[in-house]
Amino acid sequence: MTAKTYLNQLRFLEATIAARKAEAERLKAERTYLQGVSYDSDRVQHSASHKAQFEHLADIIADTERHITELAKKRHLIISQIDGLQRPEYVEILQLRYIERQRFEAIACTMGYTYSWTIQLHGIALQAFAKKYLSGENSE
């Protein structure tokens, strides 16, 4: 796994959580949607259908909660790892990019660097991160 892929785990978890929340909201809206009464079928079938929808919604909510817990743990770990780098500019650029999810143009302005140097520094910082945390070595 590359350092970039490792650090982007937060983005993917956030996207997964957002999708699950949207699905839960859709299901909640469907549950409250008033449908016409049909006298052609048993009411028991409708109640079983509503029960299945409710169980599906409960599963999605529980799964979302698990992902939120995983995201919090992963975020804490990644922030700690980034903070463990020796060079402050590595810490700053990786936090701005992967924790605050800023674009390189904004990072360049924040750090007072040119765009091209920001891109280069990002690559160097990723290499330092990978060397320290992803290769089994403990040196920068």
Secondary structure as GFF3:
##gff-version 3
##sequence-region A 1 140
A	DSSP	alpha_helix	3	7	.	.	.	ID=ss1
A	DSSP	alpha_helix	9	32	.	.	.	ID=ss2
A	DSSP	alpha_helix	43	83	.	.	.	ID=ss3
A	DSSP	alpha_helix	88	94	.	.	.	ID=ss4
A	DSSP	pi_helix	95	99	.	.	.	ID=ss5
A	DSSP	alpha_helix	104	111	.	.	.	ID=ss6
A	DSSP	alpha_helix	115	129	.	.	.	ID=ss7
A	DSSP	pi_helix	130	134	.	.	.	ID=ss8
###
